């Protein structure tokens, strides 16, 4: 999905005006919209967490190559950078997702 379409989709979801305490027709409209939006957002979150898992697995694979392969310093250095980048990106992605989810827990 191109960035502009992604932005438009998220703006559309935000524009629905989800809130606690809606009654009557508004409650029904928001409930129907949530039945569509929640699975889409959860699928996107699952995909992001899978990506973090893939990055982490890739970092472990690269780390194993560094340890097992007899390679010169330049190659080992290049692989170490790849290892660190994949590991750090996976951790950062999980951290930002966890931080956003924790914000929701603090809201009554």
C-alpha positions as CSV (number, residue, x, y, z in Angstrom):
1,X,0.0,0.0,0.0
2,X,1.5,3.3,-1.0
3,X,2.2,5.8,1.8
4,X,-0.6,8.2,0.7
5,X,-3.1,5.4,0.6
6,X,-1.9,4.2,4.1
7,X,-2.3,7.8,5.4
8,X,-5.7,8.1,3.9
9,X,-6.9,4.8,5.4
10,X,-5.7,5.7,8.9
11,X,-7.2,9.2,8.6
12,X,-10.5,7.6,7.6
13,X,-10.4,5.3,10.7
14,X,-9.5,8.3,12.9
15,X,-12.3,10.3,11.3
16,X,-14.9,7.9,12.5
17,X,-14.7,9.6,15.9
18,X,-14.5,6.5,18.1
19,X,-15.3,7.3,21.8
20,X,-16.7,5.7,24.9
21,X,-20.3,6.6,25.9
22,X,-21.8,6.8,22.4
23,X,-25.6,6.0,22.4
24,X,-28.3,5.1,20.0
25,X,-27.7,5.4,16.3
26,X,-24.1,6.7,16.8
27,X,-23.3,3.7,19.0
28,X,-24.6,1.3,16.3
29,X,-22.7,3.1,13.6
30,X,-19.4,3.1,15.5
31,X,-20.0,-0.6,16.5
32,X,-20.4,-1.5,12.8
33,X,-17.4,0.5,11.8
34,X,-15.3,-1.1,14.6
35,X,-16.2,-4.5,13.4
36,X,-14.4,-3.7,10.2
37,X,-11.6,-1.5,11.5
38,X,-10.5,-3.5,14.5
39,X,-9.6,-6.7,12.5
40,X,-7.8,-4.5,9.9
41,X,-5.7,-2.7,12.6
42,X,-5.0,-6.0,14.4
43,X,-3.8,-7.6,11.2
44,X,-1.5,-4.7,10.5
45,X,-0.2,-5.0,14.1
46,X,0.4,-8.7,13.6
47,X,2.2,-8.1,10.4
48,X,4.5,-5.5,12.1
49,X,5.2,-7.9,14.9
50,X,5.9,-10.7,12.4
51,X,8.3,-8.3,10.6
52,X,10.1,-7.7,13.9
53,X,10.4,-11.5,14.4
54,X,11.8,-11.9,10.9
55,X,14.4,-9.2,11.6
56,X,15.3,-10.8,14.9
57,X,15.7,-14.2,13.2
58,X,17.8,-12.6,10.5
59,X,20.1,-11.0,13.1
60,X,20.6,-14.4,14.8
61,X,21.4,-16.0,11.4
62,X,23.9,-13.3,10.6
63,X,25.4,-13.6,14.1
64,X,25.8,-17.3,13.7
65,X,27.6,-16.7,10.4
66,X,30.0,-14.4,12.0
67,X,30.7,-16.9,14.7
68,X,31.0,-20.0,12.4
69,X,32.6,-18.6,9.3
70,X,36.2,-18.0,8.8
71,X,36.1,-14.6,7.2
72,X,38.3,-11.6,7.0
73,X,37.9,-8.6,9.3
74,X,36.1,-6.4,6.7
75,X,33.5,-9.1,6.0
76,X,33.0,-9.8,9.7
77,X,32.6,-6.1,10.3
78,X,30.0,-5.8,7.5
79,X,28.1,-8.7,8.9
80,X,28.3,-7.3,12.4
81,X,26.6,-4.1,11.2
82,X,23.8,-6.1,9.6
83,X,23.4,-8.2,12.8
84,X,23.2,-5.1,14.9
85,X,20.8,-3.2,12.5
86,X,18.4,-6.1,12.3
87,X,18.5,-6.7,16.1
88,X,18.1,-3.0,16.9
89,X,15.3,-2.4,14.4
90,X,13.3,-5.4,15.8
91,X,13.7,-4.1,19.3
92,X,12.7,-0.6,18.4
93,X,9.6,-1.7,16.5
94,X,8.4,-3.8,19.4
95,X,9.2,-1.0,21.9
96,X,7.1,1.6,20.0
97,X,4.2,-0.8,19.7
98,X,4.4,-1.7,23.4
99,X,4.5,2.0,24.3
100,X,1.4,2.8,22.3
101,X,-0.5,-0.1,23.7
102,X,0.5,0.9,27.2
103,X,-0.9,4.4,26.6
104,X,-4.3,2.7,26.0
105,X,-4.1,0.8,29.3
106,X,-3.7,4.1,31.2
107,X,-6.9,5.5,29.7
108,X,-10.0,4.6,31.7
